[in-house]
Amino acid sequence: MVVNWLRENKVAAGILTVLRLYIGYSWITAGFHKLTGGFDASGYLKGAIANPVKGPDGALVFGWYVDFLKHIALPNVDVFNTIVPLGEFLIGLGLILGCLTTAAIFFGLVMNFAFFLAGTVSHIPTDLFIGAIILFSGYNAGRIGLDRWVIPFIRRTVFKGNKTVKATV
């Protein structure tokens, strides 16, 4: 019942727009500051490796993620120095414009989980909660935005041969 309301109701579309703009502003400003301020993830990665998330018994909780950071992310920090700020900026831009909203919030949630697994808490639980609401809402989250025109266009052109795709406008 709640999911149907989030996915179909015009009042829900208005509420989702406010949530989308709030989260989008957070992402775009974080990305912009990193793009213009000489961002370097190596210190963050070294800190996350040196101080991993531990359980009450002192054992690593996400040992596989620490291994990922140590063996993949840190040796390729130059790649991460590019994709993190650019990704944050594009996620924010997509959410603010309401363009490919579902894809933008999906990748925002992936990045939030990556930060969370590294031990960063901050405002991430709130972002995950609001992001999940936006993701579950699907098309309606971008109805008051560019998705109003972009999604029907994609459905007409990309899925034109697939009759099972429902055109919702």
N, C-alpha and C positions, 0 to 999 in steps of 0.2 A: 504494500500500500504506500509506504513512504517513498520507496524507490520509484514507483509509478508517478507519484506526485512530483518528485525531483526531475524525472525525465520528460514530463508532459505539461506541467502547469506553467502558465505565463507568469504568475506571481513568483513561483520558484525560479524562473529564468531571471527575474529582477534581483532576487536575493543572491543567486549564484553569480550574477554579474558583479555585485559588490564584493563577494568573497574572492572572485577571480581577479578583480582589480587590486585588492589588498595583497594577495599572494604574488601577483604579477609585479607589483611595485617593489616588493621585497626582493624578488629574483633579479629584476632588471637593474636595480641600484647596486646590488651585490656584484653582479657581473660587470657593470659599468666601472665601478671603482677598481675592480681587479684589472680590467682592460686598460685603464688609464693610469694605474698606480704602480706599475712594475711588480706584478704579482709573481711570487715564487712559492710553490707548494712544498718544496723540499723540507723546510722547517716543520710544517704541519705533519708531513709524512713521517719524518724522523721522530717527532713527538708521539704520534699514534703508534709507531712501532715500539718505542721505548716504554710507553705507558698504555699497554693494551687494556681492553675491558676484561675485568676479572670477576669471577663469581665470589660468593661468600666464603668458599673454601680456598680461594686464592688461585684457582685454576683458570686458564684462559677460557673465555666464553666463545670468542670468534677467532680461534687459532688459524683457521683457513683464510680469514680476511687479513690477518697480520702477515701471513705468508704471501698473500697477493700484494700487499703494500710493499713488503720487503723485496720480493723477487721480480715484480712486474712494474708497479707504480714508481717506486724510487729510482730504479735504473732508467726509466723512461720519463723522468720528471719533466723534461722539455715538452713532451706530448701533452702531459697533464696540465702544464702551465698554459697551454693553448686551449685545450678542450673544456676545462673547468670554467674559466671566465666567459668564453664564447657560449658554452652551453647555458650557463646561468643567464646571460643576457638574452639569448634566443628564447629560452623558456619564459622569461618575463615579458618579452615582446609579444610572443604568441598569446599569453594570458591577457595582457592588457588590450591587445587588438581583438581578442576573441577569434583568433585564426588558428585552426588546427588545435583547438583547445584540449581535446582529449589526449592527443600526442604530447603536447607541451606539458600537461600536468603529469602524464605517465613518466616522462623523463625527469620532471621535477621530483617526483616521488622516488625514482631510482637514485637520484643524487642525494636526496634527504636520507635515504636508507644507507647510502655509502658513508655519509658523514656520521650517522648514528652508529654504524658498526665500528667506526674508528674511535668512538667514545665521546663525540661531541653531542651535547644535549641541547643547550640554549633554547631556541624557540621551535626546534624540530618537531616535538610531539604535536604542537598546535598545527604546524604546517602539514604534517602527515594526516591529521584528522580532517582539516579543511580540504586538503588535496584529495583524500579518499572520497569525500562528498562530491567534489567537482568531477572526479573520474567516474563515479557511479552515475552521475547525472547525464553523461554522454553529450549528445548534441545540444540539449537544452542549456548547458552551461555556456555555450557560445552563441546561442540564438540571438542575443543582443550583442552582436559583434559581427566580424567578417564571416564567421561560420554560417551565417544565414544565407550567404551566397556561395561560399567556397565548398561547403559539404554537398549541396545539391549538384553543383558543377562536377565535383569528383564522382558522385554517384552516377551522373548522366554519362560522363566520358569514360571513366575507368571501368565501371561495372555495367556498361550498356548491354552486354550480352548476357548478363546474369539476371534472370527474372526474379530471383529470390530476394534480392536487395530491396528493402522497403524504402520508398522515397517519402521522407517525412519533412514537411515544411509547414 
